[in-house]
Amino acid sequence: MTTYLVAGGTGVAGRSVVTELVRRGESVRILSRHGGTNDGAQHAVGDMVSGDGLAAALDGVDVVIDTTDGKTRSTRDVLGLGARNLLSAATAAGVSHAVLLSIVNVDRGRFTYYRAKTRQERLYREAPLPTHVVRATQFHEFVPMICAPFARIGIVPAFTYTRFQPIDTSDVARALVDAAEQGPSTEPTVVGGPEVLTMREMATAWKSATGRRGRVTNIRIPGDMGEFWRNGWNLVPDKSFGTVTFEQWLAQR
């Protein structure tokens, strides 16, 4: 049995990774700052940014899967200093290899979060231990996360000339664990959802499934993020991996 440490194991993607590892009968340890409980998994308290607790958390670990996120300014250090500390501690602990969750074509993005994720990828590529990066398209949760706040003021936004290829976190977890079992790779594994949808299609489906009020309204997203989406850099139709469609995901909510 392999012992895995899941960094970010209490987050959206991390929880699915823990579930997938437990399903496969592996030994799972979740790294978080505050600890917790999770069926079938151990919990280790540690802070990636300060480095506190990492040595103990990694004791006896064979493989690290890093699903950490840092979308807000207050959490962004986890992608840089945090990743560096985790990789250093993993090397010292004798971990065989580490797997990182990243984003499709992240290195083409010029906005702050994608630049931070690109630097995180670079840290993994240049790490003193073998690694494997898995790049995924946006999760099913992404568009609803955008729509819900706007719906409170009577608008369900549909970004113009924007399409997504949403993937279920259970499928992302499967790809990450597959990559961990495969071992290190110098090339990233790329996975996308089972279908490409316009944001209008997704917004309309979300509104219908949730019963939320508001008019589906075309909005043009300016700046680097708008350019990224309009250019279709968030799509990998030739790398369809997911099995759960957006409407199936909505039906499960």
SEMARKE-853377 format. One record per residue (C-alpha): residue number from 1; x negated, y negated, z. Coordinates in steps of 0.5 Angstrom, whole numbers, always signed. Example, Ala and Ser with C-alpha at 12.3 -4.5 7.8 and 13.67 -1.06 7.14 Angstrom:
SEMARKE-853377
NODE   num    east   north      up
NODE     1     -25      +9     +16
NODE     2     -27      +2     +14
This chain:
SEMARKE-853377
NODE   num    east   north      up
NODE     1      +0      +0      +0
NODE     2      -3      -7      -2
NODE     3      -2     -13      +3
NODE     4      +0     -19      +0
NODE     5      +0     -26      +3
NODE     6      +6     -31      +0
NODE     7      +4     -38      +0
NODE     8     +10     -42      +0
NODE     9     +14     -36      +1
NODE    10     +20     -40      +5
NODE    11     +21     -44      -2
NODE    12     +26     -42      -8
NODE    13     +21     -38     -12
NODE    14     +17     -36      -6
NODE    15     +23     -32      -3
NODE    16     +25     -29      -9
NODE    17     +17     -26      -9
NODE    18     +18     -24      -2
NODE    19     +24     -20      -4
NODE    20     +21     -17     -10
NODE    21     +15     -15      -6
NODE    22     +19     -11      -1
NODE    23     +23      -8      -6
NODE    24     +17      -5      -9
NODE    25     +15      -2      -2
NODE    26      +9      -7      -1
NODE    27      +7     -10      +5
NODE    28      +8     -18      +5
NODE    29      +6     -23     +10
NODE    30      +9     -30      +9
NODE    31      +5     -36     +10
NODE    32      +8     -42     +13
NODE    33      +7     -48     +17
NODE    34     +13     -46     +22
NODE    35     +13     -39     +22
NODE    36     +20     -36     +22
NODE    37     +24     -29     +21
NODE    38     +25     -25     +14
NODE    39     +27     -18     +13
NODE    40     +21     -13     +11
NODE    41     +16     -19     +12
NODE    42     +11     -21     +17
NODE    43     +10     -29     +18
NODE    44      +4     -32     +19
NODE    45      +3     -40     +21
NODE    46      -2     -44     +18
NODE    47      -3     -50     +14
NODE    48      -6     -50      +8
NODE    49      -8     -58      +8
NODE    50     -12     -58     +15
NODE    51     -14     -51     +14
NODE    52     -11     -49     +21
NODE    53      -9     -42     +21
NODE    54     -11     -39     +14
NODE    55     -17     -35     +17
NODE    56     -12     -31     +21
NODE    57      -6     -31     +16
NODE    58     -11     -28     +11
NODE    59     -14     -22     +15
NODE    60     -13     -16     +12
NODE    61     -10     -19      +6
NODE    62     -11     -16      -1
NODE    63      -8     -21      -6
NODE    64      -5     -28      -5
NODE    65      +1     -30      -9
NODE    66      +1     -38      -9
NODE    67      +8     -41     -10
NODE    68      +7     -48      -7
NODE    69     +11     -54      -9
NODE    70      +9     -61      -8
NODE    71     +14     -65     -12
NODE    72     +14     -71      -7
NODE    73      +8     -75      -5
NODE    74      +8     -73      +2
NODE    75      +7     -66      +0
NODE    76      +3     -67      -6
NODE    77      -4     -65      -2
NODE    78      -2     -58      -2
NODE    79      -3     -57      -9
NODE    80     -10     -60      -9
NODE    81     -14     -60      -2
NODE    82      -9     -54      +0
NODE    83     -10     -50      -6
NODE    84     -18     -51      -5
NODE    85     -17     -49      +3
NODE    86     -13     -43      +1
NODE    87     -18     -40      -4
NODE    88     -24     -42      +0
NODE    89     -21     -38      +6
NODE    90     -18     -32      +1
NODE    91     -25     -31      -1
NODE    92     -28     -31      +6
NODE    93     -23     -26      +8
NODE    94     -25     -21      +2
NODE    95     -18     -22      -2
NODE    96     -19     -19      -9
NODE    97     -15     -24     -13
NODE    98     -10     -29     -13
NODE    99      -4     -31     -17
NODE   100      -1     -38     -18
NODE   101      +6     -40     -20
NODE   102      +5     -46     -25
NODE   103     +10     -49     -31
NODE   104     +10     -48     -38
NODE   105      +5     -53     -42
NODE   106      +4     -57     -35
NODE   107      -3     -59     -38
NODE   108      +1     -63     -44
NODE   109      +5     -67     -38
NODE   110      +3     -74     -37
NODE   111      +7     -75     -31
NODE   112      +4     -75     -23
NODE   113      +7     -68     -21
NODE   114      +5     -65     -28
NODE   115      -2     -68     -27
NODE   116      -2     -65     -20
NODE   117      +0     -58     -22
NODE   118      -5     -58     -28
NODE   119     -11     -60     -23
NODE   120      -8     -54     -18
NODE   121      -9     -50     -24
NODE   122     -16     -52     -25
NODE   123     -18     -50     -18
NODE   124     -15     -43     -19
NODE   125     -19     -42     -26
NODE   126     -26     -45     -23
NODE   127     -24     -41     -16
NODE   128     -30     -37     -13
NODE   129     -25     -31     -13
NODE   130     -21     -28     -19
NODE   131     -15     -31     -21
NODE   132      -8     -30     -25
NODE   133      -4     -36     -27
NODE   134      +3     -35     -29
NODE   135      +7     -41     -32
NODE   136     +15     -41     -32
NODE   137     +20     -45     -35
NODE   138     +25     -49     -31
NODE   139     +29     -45     -26
NODE   140     +36     -45     -26
NODE   141     +37     -49     -20
NODE   142     +33     -55     -24
NODE   143     +39     -58     -28
NODE   144     +44     -57     -22
NODE   145     +39     -61     -18
NODE   146     +40     -67     -23
NODE   147     +47     -67     -24
NODE   148     +50     -66     -17
NODE   149     +47     -73     -14
NODE   150     +50     -77     -20
NODE   151     +57     -73     -20
NODE   152     +58     -77     -13
NODE   153     +59     -83     -17
NODE   154     +63     -80     -23
NODE   155     +57     -78     -28
NODE   156     +55     -71     -30
NODE   157     +48     -73     -34
NODE   158     +47     -70     -40
NODE   159     +40     -72     -43
NODE   160     +40     -73     -50
NODE   161     +35     -69     -55
NODE   162     +33     -65     -49
NODE   163     +34     -57     -48
NODE   164     +32     -53     -43
NODE   165     +30     -45     -43
NODE   166     +32     -44     -35
NODE   167     +30     -38     -32
NODE   168     +32     -34     -25
NODE   169     +27     -34     -20
NODE   170     +28     -27     -19
NODE   171     +25     -26     -26
NODE   172     +20     -31     -24
NODE   173     +18     -26     -18
NODE   174     +18     -20     -22
NODE   175     +13     -24     -27
NODE   176      +9     -26     -21
NODE   177      +8     -19     -18
NODE   178      +7     -16     -25
NODE   179      +1     -21     -26
NODE   180      -1     -19     -19
NODE   181      -1     -11     -20
NODE   182      -4     -13     -27
NODE   183     -10     -16     -24
NODE   184     -14     -22     -26
NODE   185     -14     -26     -32
NODE   186     -17     -31     -36
NODE   187     -11     -33     -40
NODE   188      -4     -35     -37
NODE   189      +2     -31     -37
NODE   190      +8     -35     -40
NODE   191     +15     -33     -39
NODE   192     +21     -36     -41
NODE   193     +29     -35     -39
NODE   194     +33     -31     -44
NODE   195     +36     -37     -48
NODE   196     +35     -44     -50
NODE   197     +41     -49     -48
NODE   198     +42     -57     -49
NODE   199     +43     -60     -43
NODE   200     +50     -62     -45
NODE   201     +51     -55     -45
NODE   202     +48     -54     -38
NODE   203     +52     -60     -35
NODE   204     +58     -58     -38
NODE   205     +58     -51     -35
NODE   206     +56     -53     -29
NODE   207     +61     -58     -28
NODE   208     +66     -52     -30
NODE   209     +63     -47     -25
NODE   210     +63     -52     -19
NODE   211     +70     -56     -20
NODE   212     +66     -62     -19
NODE   213     +69     -69     -22
NODE   214     +65     -74     -27
NODE   215     +65     -75     -34
NODE   216     +59     -71     -38
NODE   217     +55     -77     -40
NODE   218     +49     -78     -45
NODE   219     +43     -81     -42
NODE   220     +36     -82     -45
NODE   221     +31     -81     -41
NODE   222     +25     -86     -42
NODE   223     +17     -85     -40
NODE   224     +13     -79     -40
NODE   225     +18     -74     -38
NODE   226     +23     -76     -43
NODE   227     +17     -75     -48
NODE   228     +16     -68     -45
NODE   229     +23     -66     -46
NODE   230     +24     -69     -53
NODE   231     +18     -66     -56
NODE   232     +21     -59     -53
NODE   233     +14     -58     -49
NODE   234     +18     -54     -44
NODE   235     +21     -49     -48
NODE   236     +17     -42     -50
NODE   237     +23     -39     -54
NODE   238     +18     -33     -57
NODE   239     +16     -32     -49
NODE   240     +23     -30     -47
NODE   241     +22     -26     -41
NODE   242     +28     -27     -36
NODE   243     +35     -23     -36
NODE   244     +40     -27     -32
NODE   245     +43     -33     -36
NODE   246     +45     -40     -34
NODE   247     +52     -38     -34
NODE   248     +51     -31     -30
NODE   249     +47     -35     -25
NODE   250     +53     -40     -24
NODE   251     +58     -34     -23
NODE   252     +53     -32     -17
NODE   253     +54     -38     -13
